[in-house]
């Protein structure tokens, strides 16, 4: 749009519509002293405007059959709902009201700070969440190495005035994306944006992202199972390596057919949970492997993971590679069934360059070469974090 705002639209014929506003700012755009402020703003935007209080915001969506939610990520913050398509105008009205006119009421501000303190405790008390938070701090220095939702110290330092300043600098049309997936009219979306958004301009700060590698173990009372995460950086210099990394992740730990699931769980019965995750973005990228098992199995599991990387670097065949490509492409196609998931897919691609790249994903996966995957496996430099039960 002329004011810098982006509109993404995918037409669907079902009588449903998923709508999201996203701002091109998240955890990586925060100074260390304000860590958690993007997440704090996200919470507070649901707490009322001059037109609607918090209850009226949720009632307007949910009592008309909709779902209302939001999230903060390292690269964006989003507010979304899913509605019957006949209620699109209401969905746009409510979400636009939220992102343009938040009250930031002082009482709600202080109450929500306490809610986030409870969320910090919840993340620490949930072993699977906690180990993923820790492994990112082992991979990166600076703002990306610190928890997205902040710490007690940073959250206590954020004043209402500081938060409002951050909001006004960030939530401007040039930084916003409107994404709609469903039964809607694109021209009407364009006219809505032209009518409801001005030409104000804001800048989003960026901070240096430094990579590192660290290994550590932590013991804790009340934890019955070892929770292990091994993670490794994905090179950003070459786009093809990002797709190769997706292939490597799926090959090693993508579901029950993956090498590590079969080796660790099915063949040896050493663990219940064996899974892989890819967190690949324009400014940072890594893969992670999670295993939950008895603490006595730690050394064997680490040995098996590292051996499997070596086997892939030496033994991966074109036949197996093509099988994994078919699997990834099938998962990609299935993911598009749910309009909310598709909305998130398109937002992610837009933040990382251009939403249109989502539609060439299959071609990019097919282009992945055997040597690219083998080389990533061969050049493994990993970080490891293990949360162990305390005896």
C-alpha positions as CSV (number, residue, x, y, z in Angstrom):
1,X,0.0,0.0,0.0
2,X,1.1,3.7,-0.4
3,X,1.5,4.0,3.4
4,X,3.8,1.0,3.5
5,X,1.3,-1.5,4.9
6,X,1.2,-5.0,3.4
7,X,-1.9,-6.9,2.6
8,X,-1.7,-10.7,2.0
9,X,-4.8,-12.5,0.7
10,X,-5.5,-16.1,-0.2
11,X,-9.0,-16.8,-1.6
12,X,-11.0,-19.8,-0.3
13,X,-14.5,-20.9,-1.0
14,X,-15.5,-22.2,2.4
15,X,-17.7,-19.8,4.5
16,X,-14.8,-19.1,6.9
17,X,-12.2,-16.4,7.2
18,X,-9.0,-16.2,9.2
19,X,-7.7,-12.7,9.8
20,X,-4.5,-11.4,11.4
21,X,-2.6,-8.2,11.9
22,X,1.1,-8.6,12.4
23,X,3.7,-6.1,13.2
24,X,7.2,-6.7,11.9
25,X,8.8,-6.7,15.3
26,X,9.4,-9.2,18.0
27,X,12.0,-10.4,20.5
28,X,15.0,-9.8,18.2
29,X,14.1,-6.1,18.0
30,X,14.3,-5.5,21.7
31,X,17.2,-4.1,23.7
32,X,18.3,-6.3,26.6
33,X,17.0,-3.7,29.0
34,X,13.5,-4.0,27.6
35,X,13.3,-7.7,27.0
36,X,9.7,-8.9,27.0
37,X,8.2,-5.6,26.0
38,X,6.8,-6.9,22.7
39,X,5.1,-9.8,24.5
40,X,3.8,-7.3,27.1
41,X,2.3,-5.1,24.4
42,X,0.6,-8.2,22.9
43,X,-1.1,-9.0,26.2
44,X,-2.3,-5.5,26.8
45,X,-3.9,-5.0,23.3
46,X,-6.6,-7.4,24.4
47,X,-7.4,-5.4,27.5
48,X,-9.6,-2.7,26.1
49,X,-10.0,0.4,23.8
50,X,-12.2,3.4,24.2
51,X,-14.8,1.6,22.2
52,X,-14.6,-1.9,23.9
53,X,-13.4,-3.3,27.2
54,X,-11.6,-6.6,27.4
55,X,-14.9,-8.6,27.8
56,X,-16.5,-6.8,24.9
57,X,-13.5,-7.6,22.7
58,X,-13.7,-11.3,23.4
59,X,-17.5,-11.4,23.3
60,X,-17.6,-9.7,19.9
61,X,-15.6,-12.5,18.4
62,X,-16.5,-15.6,20.4
63,X,-20.3,-15.0,20.6
64,X,-20.3,-14.8,16.9
65,X,-18.7,-18.2,16.6
66,X,-15.2,-17.0,16.3
67,X,-11.8,-17.8,17.8
68,X,-9.6,-15.0,19.1
69,X,-5.9,-15.3,19.9
70,X,-2.4,-13.8,19.4
71,X,1.3,-14.6,19.8
72,X,4.7,-13.0,20.0
73,X,7.6,-14.5,18.2
74,X,11.2,-13.4,17.7
75,X,10.4,-11.7,14.4
76,X,6.8,-10.6,14.6
77,X,3.8,-10.1,16.9
78,X,0.4,-11.1,15.7
79,X,-3.3,-10.7,16.7
80,X,-5.8,-13.0,14.9
81,X,-9.2,-14.4,14.8
82,X,-11.1,-17.0,12.8
83,X,-14.7,-16.3,12.0
84,X,-17.6,-17.2,9.7
85,X,-16.9,-15.2,6.5
86,X,-20.3,-13.3,7.0
87,X,-18.6,-11.7,10.1
88,X,-15.5,-10.5,8.3
89,X,-16.4,-6.8,8.8
90,X,-16.8,-7.4,12.6
91,X,-13.4,-9.2,12.7
92,X,-11.7,-6.4,10.9
93,X,-13.4,-3.8,13.1
94,X,-12.4,-5.5,16.4
95,X,-8.8,-6.3,15.4
96,X,-8.3,-2.8,13.9
97,X,-9.7,-1.2,17.1
98,X,-7.2,-3.2,19.2
99,X,-4.1,-2.4,17.3
100,X,-5.0,1.3,16.8
101,X,-6.6,2.3,20.0
102,X,-5.4,0.4,23.0
103,X,-6.1,2.1,26.3
104,X,-3.1,0.7,28.2
105,X,-5.1,1.3,31.4
106,X,-2.7,1.6,34.4
107,X,-4.6,-1.0,36.5
108,X,-4.7,-3.5,33.6
109,X,-1.0,-2.8,33.0
110,X,0.0,-3.8,36.5
111,X,-2.3,-6.8,36.6
112,X,-1.0,-8.1,33.3
113,X,2.6,-7.7,34.5
114,X,1.7,-10.2,37.3
115,X,0.2,-12.5,34.7
116,X,3.4,-12.5,32.8
117,X,5.4,-13.3,36.0
118,X,3.2,-16.4,36.3
119,X,3.9,-17.2,32.6
120,X,7.7,-17.0,33.4
121,X,7.2,-19.5,36.2
122,X,5.0,-21.8,34.0
123,X,7.8,-21.9,31.3
124,X,10.4,-22.9,33.9
125,X,8.1,-25.5,35.4
126,X,7.4,-27.1,32.0
127,X,10.6,-29.1,31.2
128,X,10.0,-29.4,27.5
129,X,9.5,-25.6,27.2
130,X,12.4,-24.8,29.6
131,X,15.0,-26.8,27.6
132,X,14.1,-25.1,24.4
133,X,14.4,-21.7,26.1
134,X,17.8,-22.7,27.4
135,X,19.1,-24.1,24.2
136,X,18.5,-20.8,22.4
137,X,20.6,-19.1,25.0
138,X,23.4,-21.5,24.2
139,X,23.2,-20.8,20.5
140,X,23.1,-17.0,20.6
141,X,24.5,-14.0,22.5
142,X,22.6,-10.7,23.0
143,X,18.9,-10.2,22.7
144,X,18.2,-13.5,20.9
145,X,19.9,-15.4,23.7
146,X,17.5,-14.0,26.2
147,X,14.0,-15.3,26.9
148,X,11.3,-13.8,24.6
149,X,8.9,-13.1,27.5
150,X,11.6,-11.3,29.5
151,X,12.8,-11.8,33.0
152,X,11.6,-10.5,36.4
153,X,14.2,-7.7,36.2
154,X,13.3,-6.5,32.7
155,X,9.6,-6.8,33.2
156,X,9.8,-4.8,36.4
157,X,11.8,-2.1,34.6
158,X,9.1,-1.5,31.9
159,X,6.9,1.4,32.8
160,X,3.7,2.3,31.2
161,X,5.3,5.3,29.5
162,X,8.1,3.2,28.1
163,X,5.7,0.7,26.8
164,X,3.5,3.3,25.1
165,X,6.5,4.9,23.5
166,X,7.5,1.5,22.1
167,X,4.0,0.9,20.8
168,X,3.8,4.3,19.0
169,X,7.2,3.8,17.4
170,X,6.4,0.3,16.2
171,X,2.7,-0.1,15.4
172,X,2.6,2.2,12.4
173,X,1.2,1.3,9.0
174,X,4.6,0.8,7.3
175,X,5.4,-1.9,9.9
176,X,2.0,-3.7,9.7
177,X,0.8,-6.7,7.7
178,X,-2.9,-7.6,7.3
179,X,-3.2,-11.3,6.3
180,X,-6.6,-12.8,5.3
181,X,-7.2,-16.4,4.3
182,X,-10.7,-17.3,3.3
183,X,-13.9,-16.2,1.6
184,X,-13.4,-12.5,1.2
185,X,-13.0,-9.8,-1.4
186,X,-9.5,-8.4,-1.9
187,X,-10.6,-5.0,-3.2
188,X,-12.7,-4.5,-0.1
189,X,-9.7,-5.2,2.1
190,X,-7.7,-2.6,0.2
191,X,-10.4,0.0,0.6
192,X,-10.7,-0.9,4.3
193,X,-7.0,-0.2,4.9
194,X,-7.1,3.0,2.8
195,X,-10.0,4.2,5.0
196,X,-8.7,3.2,8.4
197,X,-4.9,3.8,8.3
198,X,-3.0,6.9,7.9
199,X,0.6,7.5,6.5
200,X,2.4,7.6,9.8
201,X,5.9,6.0,9.8
202,X,7.9,4.2,12.4
203,X,11.3,2.5,12.6
204,X,12.0,-0.9,14.1
205,X,15.4,-1.2,15.8
206,X,17.7,-4.1,14.9
207,X,20.4,-5.6,17.0
208,X,23.5,-7.7,16.2
209,X,22.9,-11.5,16.4
210,X,26.1,-13.4,17.5
211,X,26.2,-17.1,17.3
212,X,28.0,-19.4,19.8
213,X,27.9,-23.0,21.0
214,X,27.7,-24.1,24.6
215,X,27.0,-27.4,26.4
216,X,25.6,-27.7,29.9
217,X,23.6,-29.8,32.3
218,X,21.2,-28.9,35.0
219,X,19.8,-31.0,37.8
220,X,16.4,-30.2,39.4
221,X,14.2,-31.8,42.0
222,X,10.7,-32.8,41.0
223,X,11.7,-33.8,37.5
224,X,11.3,-37.5,36.8
225,X,12.7,-37.6,33.3
226,X,15.8,-36.4,31.5
227,X,14.9,-33.7,28.9
228,X,17.7,-33.3,26.3
229,X,18.0,-30.9,23.4
230,X,20.8,-30.9,20.9
231,X,20.7,-28.0,18.5
232,X,22.9,-26.7,15.6
233,X,23.1,-23.6,13.5
234,X,21.9,-23.6,9.9
235,X,24.0,-21.4,7.5
236,X,22.2,-18.3,6.4
237,X,24.6,-17.3,3.6
238,X,23.0,-19.6,1.0
239,X,19.2,-20.0,0.7
240,X,19.5,-23.6,-0.6
241,X,21.1,-24.6,2.7
242,X,18.0,-23.6,4.6
243,X,15.9,-26.1,2.5
244,X,18.6,-28.7,3.0
245,X,18.3,-28.1,6.7
246,X,14.6,-28.8,6.6
247,X,15.4,-32.1,4.8
248,X,18.0,-33.0,7.4
249,X,15.7,-32.3,10.3
250,X,12.9,-34.4,8.8
251,X,15.3,-37.2,8.0
252,X,16.7,-37.4,11.5
253,X,13.7,-36.6,13.8
254,X,10.6,-35.8,11.8
255,X,8.0,-38.2,13.0
256,X,7.9,-42.0,13.6
257,X,9.5,-42.8,10.3
258,X,12.6,-40.7,11.1
259,X,16.0,-42.3,11.7
260,X,16.4,-41.3,15.3
261,X,12.8,-42.2,16.3
262,X,13.4,-45.7,14.9
263,X,16.9,-46.0,16.4
264,X,16.2,-44.6,19.9
265,X,12.6,-45.6,20.5
266,X,11.5,-48.4,18.2
267,X,14.8,-50.4,18.1
268,X,16.1,-49.8,21.6
269,X,13.1,-48.5,23.7
270,X,15.3,-45.8,25.3
271,X,12.8,-43.0,25.1
272,X,9.2,-42.1,24.6
273,X,9.6,-38.7,22.9
274,X,12.0,-38.2,20.0
275,X,11.3,-35.1,17.8
276,X,12.9,-32.5,15.7
277,X,12.2,-28.8,15.2
278,X,13.4,-26.2,12.6
279,X,13.5,-22.5,13.5
280,X,14.7,-21.0,10.2
281,X,14.4,-17.3,9.7
282,X,16.1,-14.6,7.6
283,X,18.3,-13.4,10.4
284,X,18.9,-16.6,12.4
285,X,18.4,-20.3,11.8
286,X,18.8,-23.6,13.7
287,X,17.5,-27.1,14.0
288,X,16.9,-28.9,17.3
289,X,16.4,-32.5,18.4
290,X,14.6,-33.3,21.6
291,X,14.6,-36.5,23.5
292,X,12.8,-37.3,26.8
293,X,14.1,-40.4,28.5
294,X,15.5,-42.0,31.7
295,X,18.6,-40.2,33.0
296,X,20.6,-43.5,32.7
297,X,20.2,-43.4,29.0
298,X,21.8,-40.0,28.5
299,X,25.2,-41.1,27.1
300,X,23.8,-43.7,24.9
301,X,21.2,-41.3,23.4
302,X,23.9,-38.6,22.7
303,X,26.1,-41.2,21.1
304,X,23.3,-42.5,18.9
305,X,22.3,-38.9,17.8
306,X,25.9,-38.1,16.8
307,X,26.4,-41.4,15.1
308,X,23.3,-40.8,13.0
309,X,24.7,-37.5,11.8
310,X,27.8,-39.3,10.8
311,X,25.9,-42.0,9.0
312,X,23.9,-39.4,7.0
313,X,27.1,-37.6,6.0
314,X,28.6,-40.9,4.7
315,X,25.7,-43.1,3.6
316,X,22.6,-41.0,2.6
317,X,21.3,-42.2,-0.8
318,X,19.3,-40.5,-3.5
319,X,16.5,-43.0,-2.8
320,X,16.2,-42.0,0.8
321,X,16.6,-38.3,0.0
322,X,13.7,-38.5,-2.5
323,X,11.5,-40.4,0.1
324,X,12.1,-37.5,2.6
325,X,11.3,-34.9,0.0
326,X,8.0,-36.7,-0.7
327,X,7.2,-36.7,3.0
328,X,8.0,-33.0,3.4
329,X,6.0,-31.9,0.4
330,X,3.1,-34.0,1.6
331,X,3.2,-32.4,5.1
332,X,3.4,-29.0,3.3
333,X,0.3,-29.7,1.4
334,X,-1.6,-31.0,4.4
335,X,-0.6,-27.9,6.4
336,X,-2.6,-25.7,4.0
337,X,-5.9,-27.4,4.9
338,X,-6.4,-25.2,8.0
339,X,-6.8,-21.5,7.2
340,X,-5.2,-20.4,10.5
341,X,-2.1,-22.5,9.8
342,X,-2.0,-21.1,6.2
343,X,-2.3,-17.6,7.6
344,X,0.7,-18.2,9.9
345,X,2.6,-19.8,7.0
346,X,2.1,-16.7,4.8
347,X,3.0,-14.3,7.6
348,X,6.2,-16.2,8.3
349,X,7.2,-16.1,4.7
350,X,6.5,-12.4,4.4
351,X,8.6,-11.6,7.5
352,X,11.4,-13.6,6.0
353,X,11.2,-11.9,2.5
354,X,8.0,-12.4,0.5
355,X,4.8,-14.3,1.2
356,X,4.9,-15.5,-2.5
357,X,7.9,-17.7,-1.7
358,X,5.5,-20.0,0.2
359,X,4.0,-21.1,-3.1
360,X,7.4,-22.2,-4.5
361,X,8.3,-24.3,-1.5
362,X,7.7,-27.7,-3.3
363,X,10.1,-26.7,-6.1
364,X,12.8,-25.6,-3.6
365,X,12.6,-28.9,-1.7
366,X,12.8,-30.8,-4.9
367,X,16.0,-28.9,-5.8
368,X,17.8,-30.0,-2.6
369,X,20.9,-31.9,-3.5
370,X,22.3,-35.0,-1.8
371,X,25.6,-33.4,-1.1
372,X,24.1,-30.3,0.5
373,X,22.3,-32.5,3.1
374,X,25.4,-34.7,3.7
375,X,27.6,-31.6,4.1
376,X,25.3,-30.1,6.8
377,X,25.4,-33.4,8.7
378,X,29.2,-33.6,8.3
379,X,29.9,-30.1,9.5
380,X,27.8,-30.5,12.7
381,X,28.7,-28.1,15.5
382,X,26.2,-28.4,18.2
383,X,25.0,-27.0,21.5
384,X,23.6,-29.4,24.1
385,X,21.4,-28.8,27.1
386,X,20.2,-31.6,29.5
387,X,17.7,-31.1,32.3
388,X,18.3,-34.0,34.7
389,X,16.3,-35.3,37.7
390,X,18.1,-34.6,41.0
391,X,18.8,-37.7,43.1
